[in-house]
Amino acid sequence: MRMRLPLSIAVAAALLTFIAPPSAAQTVDELVAKNIAARGGMDKIKAIDTLKITRTVATGIGNNVRVIIYKKRPELYRGEQGPVQPGATLIPRGVNADDAWDTVQGKITTRPEPAETETREIDADFDGLLVDWKEKGHTVSFDGQEALPGGEAHKLKVTTKSGVVRTVYLDAKTGLERRHTGVMTLPNGRKLDIVIDFSNWKDVNGVKFAFDINEDRVDPKGGAPAQSLVTYTEKIEANVPVEDALFATPKG
């Protein structure tokens, strides 16, 4: 003989089943899909093969820096920086298939591990951490919600293939990235806590990019004061001709 549950218990059980939260995997997939759609969709993202980004960075110590970034699929990166004045010499650094390199006092140096791999996975990532994260060998987990200035944000903990950890905050309404936090490894091995905020998203070839970026860097050991960088983007150009040779490690 089958036992019948009281109506109130049966209804409660049905409601619990109905409102049960999705699995972590489903939550991550849904949030990443919303982020990609908010940026313009995968087809438009993948239609961009090269980028040239021109920016001005206010360092907070009385001088601004001109920064020009070149990126090319799959993992080519070159950044040039120097004074904001016509004809000023810009100092380059870059990432290619073999090296992550810097210009230090006029000489070319290559970054040791783990700084090389971190630079490749973060700076040279053409599409961003969340796009194709499974194919890249990263892991992503849902880490709850947090109230940020401007509204609620979903938190995704991203652990790259090499073990670099970043927390990505996605706006709960728009799905766009609001903030990244984590630890940055400098070429000398020194580590800094970082908080990077993104805003002023604009369309470039149908894909949204953050034109304003605020970054705070803090030495967790207290060995140096906090550094705040405010980045204003003047122009982002997509699919400009860029030769692979631009990213090659300079001789000497």
MARMAR-473974 format. One record per residue (C-alpha): residue number from 0; residue in one letter; x, y, z. Coordinates in steps of 0.25 Angstrom, whole numbers, plus 2048, in hexadecimal, padded with zeros to 3 digits. Each point is the difference from the previous one (the first is absolute). Layout:
% residues N
site n=NUM, res=a, x=X, y=Y, z=Z
...
END
This chain:
% residues 252
site n=0, res=m, x=800, y=800, z=800
site n=1, res=r, x=806, y=80E, z=7FC
site n=2, res=m, x=801, y=80A, z=80A
site n=3, res=r, x=7FA, y=80E, z=7FD
site n=4, res=l, x=808, y=80C, z=804
site n=5, res=p, x=7F8, y=80B, z=807
site n=6, res=l, x=7FD, y=80B, z=7F5
site n=7, res=s, x=809, y=80A, z=807
site n=8, res=i, x=80C, y=7F7, z=801
site n=9, res=a, x=7FE, y=7FC, z=7F1
site n=10, res=v, x=7FF, y=80F, z=7FC
site n=11, res=a, x=80C, y=804, z=808
site n=12, res=a, x=808, y=7F5, z=7FA
site n=13, res=a, x=7FC, y=804, z=7F2
site n=14, res=l, x=804, y=80F, z=802
site n=15, res=l, x=80D, y=7FC, z=806
site n=16, res=t, x=803, y=7F8, z=7F3
site n=17, res=f, x=7FB, y=80B, z=7F7
site n=18, res=i, x=808, y=80B, z=807
site n=19, res=a, x=80D, y=7F8, z=803
site n=20, res=p, x=80C, y=808, z=7FB
site n=21, res=p, x=807, y=7FB, z=7F3
site n=22, res=s, x=80D, y=7F8, z=801
site n=23, res=a, x=80D, y=808, z=801
site n=24, res=a, x=803, y=7FB, z=7F1
site n=25, res=q, x=7F3, y=806, z=7FB
site n=26, res=t, x=802, y=80D, z=807
site n=27, res=v, x=80E, y=802, z=7FB
site n=28, res=d, x=7FC, y=7FC, z=7F1
site n=29, res=e, x=7F3, y=809, z=801
site n=30, res=l, x=808, y=80C, z=806
site n=31, res=v, x=80C, y=7FF, z=7F5
site n=32, res=a, x=7F5, y=7FF, z=7F5
site n=33, res=k, x=7FA, y=80C, z=805
site n=34, res=n, x=80D, y=807, z=801
site n=35, res=i, x=804, y=7FC, z=7F1
site n=36, res=a, x=7F2, y=804, z=7FB
site n=37, res=a, x=801, y=80E, z=807
site n=38, res=r, x=80D, y=802, z=7FA
site n=39, res=g, x=7FA, y=7FE, z=7F2
site n=40, res=g, x=800, y=7F1, z=7FE
site n=41, res=m, x=80A, y=7F5, z=7FD
site n=42, res=d, x=800, y=802, z=7F1
site n=43, res=k, x=803, y=80F, z=801
site n=44, res=i, x=80B, y=7FE, z=80A
site n=45, res=k, x=807, y=7F5, z=7F8
site n=46, res=a, x=7FF, y=809, z=7F3
site n=47, res=i, x=80A, y=80A, z=806
site n=48, res=d, x=80E, y=7FB, z=7FE
site n=49, res=t, x=809, y=80C, z=803
site n=50, res=l, x=7FE, y=80C, z=80A
site n=51, res=k, x=808, y=80D, z=801
site n=52, res=i, x=7FC, y=807, z=80D
site n=53, res=t, x=805, y=80E, z=803
site n=54, res=r, x=7FF, y=805, z=80F
site n=55, res=t, x=804, y=80A, z=80A
site n=56, res=v, x=803, y=7FC, z=80E
site n=57, res=a, x=800, y=809, z=80C
site n=58, res=t, x=809, y=7FB, z=80A
site n=59, res=g, x=7FC, y=809, z=80C
site n=60, res=i, x=80E, y=806, z=801
site n=61, res=g, x=7FF, y=80C, z=7F7
site n=62, res=n, x=803, y=7F9, z=7F3
site n=63, res=n, x=7F8, y=7F9, z=7F5
site n=64, res=v, x=805, y=7F5, z=7F7
site n=65, res=r, x=7FD, y=7FD, z=7F2
site n=66, res=v, x=7FD, y=7F1, z=7FE
site n=67, res=i, x=7FE, y=7F9, z=7F2
site n=68, res=i, x=7FC, y=7F1, z=800
site n=69, res=y, x=801, y=7F7, z=7F4
site n=70, res=k, x=7F9, y=7F2, z=801
site n=71, res=k, x=7FF, y=7F5, z=7F6
site n=72, res=r, x=7FA, y=7F2, z=801
site n=73, res=p, x=803, y=7F7, z=806
site n=74, res=e, x=809, y=805, z=80B
site n=75, res=l, x=809, y=80B, z=7FA
site n=76, res=y, x=801, y=80D, z=808
site n=77, res=r, x=808, y=80D, z=800
site n=78, res=g, x=7FF, y=80C, z=809
site n=79, res=e, x=807, y=80D, z=7FE
site n=80, res=q, x=800, y=80B, z=80A
site n=81, res=g, x=807, y=80E, z=802
site n=82, res=p, x=7FD, y=80E, z=803
site n=83, res=v, x=7F4, y=807, z=7FA
site n=84, res=q, x=806, y=809, z=7F6
site n=85, res=p, x=802, y=800, z=7F1
site n=86, res=g, x=80C, y=7F9, z=7FB
site n=87, res=a, x=803, y=7F9, z=80E
site n=88, res=t, x=807, y=7F3, z=800
site n=89, res=l, x=7F8, y=7F5, z=805
site n=90, res=i, x=806, y=7F4, z=807
site n=91, res=p, x=7FB, y=7F2, z=7FB
site n=92, res=r, x=7FD, y=7F3, z=807
site n=93, res=g, x=7F9, y=7F4, z=7FA
site n=94, res=v, x=7FC, y=7F1, z=7FF
site n=95, res=n, x=802, y=7F6, z=7F5
site n=96, res=a, x=800, y=7F1, z=7FF
site n=97, res=d, x=80E, y=7FF, z=806
site n=98, res=d, x=802, y=80C, z=80A
site n=99, res=a, x=7F9, y=80A, z=809
site n=100, res=w, x=80A, y=80C, z=7FE
site n=101, res=d, x=803, y=80E, z=806
site n=102, res=t, x=809, y=80C, z=7FD
site n=103, res=v, x=807, y=803, z=80D
site n=104, res=q, x=80A, y=80C, z=800
site n=105, res=g, x=801, y=7FE, z=7F1
site n=106, res=k, x=803, y=7F1, z=800
site n=107, res=i, x=7F7, y=7F5, z=7FD
site n=108, res=t, x=7FD, y=7F6, z=80B
site n=109, res=t, x=7F7, y=7F4, z=800
site n=110, res=r, x=7F7, y=7FD, z=80B
site n=111, res=p, x=802, y=7F3, z=809
site n=112, res=e, x=7F6, y=7F7, z=804
site n=113, res=p, x=7F5, y=801, z=806
site n=114, res=a, x=800, y=80F, z=7FB
site n=115, res=e, x=801, y=7FC, z=7F1
site n=116, res=t, x=7F4, y=7F6, z=801
site n=117, res=e, x=7F8, y=80A, z=807
site n=118, res=t, x=802, y=80B, z=7F6
site n=119, res=r, x=7FD, y=7F6, z=7F5
site n=120, res=e, x=7F3, y=7FC, z=807
site n=121, res=i, x=7FB, y=80D, z=804
site n=122, res=d, x=806, y=80B, z=7F7
site n=123, res=a, x=801, y=7F8, z=7F3
site n=124, res=d, x=7F2, y=7FA, z=801
site n=125, res=f, x=7F9, y=806, z=7F4
site n=126, res=d, x=7F2, y=7FE, z=804
site n=127, res=g, x=800, y=800, z=80F
site n=128, res=l, x=800, y=7F6, z=80B
site n=129, res=l, x=7F2, y=7FB, z=7FF
site n=130, res=v, x=800, y=7FD, z=7F1
site n=131, res=d, x=803, y=7F2, z=7FC
site n=132, res=w, x=805, y=7FE, z=80F
site n=133, res=k, x=7FE, y=7F1, z=7FF
site n=134, res=e, x=808, y=7FF, z=7F3
site n=135, res=k, x=80B, y=808, z=807
site n=136, res=g, x=801, y=7F6, z=80C
site n=137, res=h, x=7FB, y=80A, z=80A
site n=138, res=t, x=7F6, y=7FD, z=80B
site n=139, res=v, x=7F4, y=809, z=803
site n=140, res=s, x=7F7, y=7FF, z=80D
site n=141, res=f, x=7F5, y=809, z=805
site n=142, res=d, x=803, y=807, z=80C
site n=143, res=g, x=7F3, y=807, z=804
site n=144, res=q, x=7FC, y=80F, z=7FF
site n=145, res=e, x=806, y=80D, z=805
site n=146, res=a, x=7FA, y=80E, z=801
site n=147, res=l, x=809, y=809, z=7F8
site n=148, res=p, x=7FF, y=80F, z=7FE
site n=149, res=g, x=7F5, y=801, z=7F5
site n=150, res=g, x=7F9, y=7F3, z=804
site n=151, res=e, x=801, y=7F1, z=802
site n=152, res=a, x=80B, y=7F7, z=7F9
site n=153, res=h, x=801, y=7F1, z=7FE
site n=154, res=k, x=80E, y=7FB, z=804
site n=155, res=l, x=808, y=7F6, z=7F8
site n=156, res=k, x=80D, y=7FA, z=805
site n=157, res=v, x=809, y=7FD, z=7F4
site n=158, res=t, x=80C, y=7F7, z=802
site n=159, res=t, x=809, y=800, z=7F3
site n=160, res=k, x=806, y=7F4, z=7FB
site n=161, res=s, x=80D, y=804, z=807
site n=162, res=g, x=7F9, y=803, z=80D
site n=163, res=v, x=7FF, y=80F, z=7FF
site n=164, res=v, x=7F3, y=804, z=808
site n=165, res=r, x=7F7, y=80C, z=7FC
site n=166, res=t, x=7F2, y=803, z=805
site n=167, res=v, x=7F7, y=806, z=7F5
site n=168, res=y, x=7F4, y=808, z=804
site n=169, res=l, x=7F5, y=800, z=7F6
site n=170, res=d, x=7F5, y=80B, z=801
site n=171, res=a, x=7F3, y=7F9, z=804
site n=172, res=k, x=7F8, y=808, z=7F7
site n=173, res=t, x=808, y=802, z=7F3
site n=174, res=g, x=80A, y=7F4, z=801
site n=175, res=l, x=80C, y=808, z=7FD
site n=176, res=e, x=80D, y=800, z=808
site n=177, res=r, x=800, y=80A, z=80C
site n=178, res=r, x=80D, y=7FC, z=807
site n=179, res=h, x=80B, y=7F6, z=801
site n=180, res=t, x=808, y=7FD, z=80D
site n=181, res=g, x=80C, y=7F7, z=802
site n=182, res=v, x=80F, y=800, z=802
site n=183, res=m, x=80A, y=805, z=7F5
site n=184, res=t, x=80E, y=7FB, z=7FF
site n=185, res=l, x=80A, y=80A, z=7FC
site n=186, res=p, x=80D, y=7FB, z=7F7
site n=187, res=n, x=808, y=801, z=80D
site n=188, res=g, x=7F7, y=7F6, z=807
site n=189, res=r, x=7FA, y=80B, z=809
site n=190, res=k, x=7F1, y=7FE, z=801
site n=191, res=l, x=7F5, y=80B, z=801
site n=192, res=d, x=7F1, y=7FF, z=804
site n=193, res=i, x=7F8, y=807, z=7F5
site n=194, res=v, x=7F2, y=805, z=7FE
site n=195, res=i, x=7FC, y=804, z=7F2
site n=196, res=d, x=7F3, y=807, z=7FD
site n=197, res=f, x=7FA, y=801, z=7F2
site n=198, res=s, x=7F6, y=80A, z=7FB
site n=199, res=n, x=7FB, y=808, z=7F4
site n=200, res=w, x=7FE, y=7F5, z=7F6
site n=201, res=k, x=800, y=803, z=7F2
site n=202, res=d, x=7FE, y=7F9, z=7F3
site n=203, res=v, x=80B, y=7FD, z=7F6
site n=204, res=n, x=7FD, y=7F8, z=7F4
site n=205, res=g, x=7F3, y=7FB, z=808
site n=206, res=v, x=808, y=7FC, z=80C
site n=207, res=k, x=800, y=807, z=80D
site n=208, res=f, x=80D, y=804, z=807
site n=209, res=a, x=802, y=808, z=80D
site n=210, res=f, x=806, y=80D, z=7FD
site n=211, res=d, x=802, y=804, z=80E
site n=212, res=i, x=809, y=7F8, z=80A
site n=213, res=n, x=804, y=803, z=80E
site n=214, res=e, x=80A, y=7F7, z=806
site n=215, res=d, x=805, y=800, z=80F
site n=216, res=r, x=80D, y=7F8, z=803
site n=217, res=v, x=804, y=7FD, z=80F
site n=218, res=d, x=80C, y=7F9, z=805
site n=219, res=p, x=7FA, y=7F6, z=80A
site n=220, res=k, x=80D, y=801, z=808
site n=221, res=g, x=7FF, y=80F, z=802
site n=222, res=g, x=80D, y=802, z=7F9
site n=223, res=a, x=7FB, y=80B, z=7F7
site n=224, res=p, x=7F4, y=809, z=800
site n=225, res=a, x=7F3, y=7FE, z=7F8
site n=226, res=q, x=801, y=804, z=7F1
site n=227, res=s, x=7F4, y=804, z=7F9
site n=228, res=l, x=7FF, y=801, z=7F0
site n=229, res=v, x=7F5, y=806, z=7F9
site n=230, res=t, x=7FF, y=7FC, z=7F1
site n=231, res=y, x=7F9, y=808, z=7F5
site n=232, res=t, x=7FE, y=7F9, z=7F3
site n=233, res=e, x=801, y=80A, z=7F4
site n=234, res=k, x=7FE, y=7F6, z=7F5
site n=235, res=i, x=7FF, y=7F1, z=7FD
site n=236, res=e, x=802, y=7FC, z=7F2
site n=237, res=a, x=7FC, y=7F2, z=7FC
site n=238, res=n, x=806, y=7F7, z=7F4
site n=239, res=v, x=80B, y=80A, z=7FD
site n=240, res=p, x=80C, y=7FA, z=7F8
site n=241, res=v, x=80A, y=7FB, z=80B
site n=242, res=e, x=80C, y=7F7, z=7FC
site n=243, res=d, x=805, y=7F5, z=809
site n=244, res=a, x=80E, y=806, z=800
site n=245, res=l, x=7FB, y=80C, z=809
site n=246, res=f, x=7FF, y=7F6, z=80B
site n=247, res=a, x=80D, y=7F9, z=7FE
site n=248, res=t, x=80A, y=801, z=80C
site n=249, res=p, x=80A, y=80B, z=7FB
site n=250, res=k, x=80F, y=7FB, z=7FF
site n=251, res=g, x=809, y=804, z=80A
END
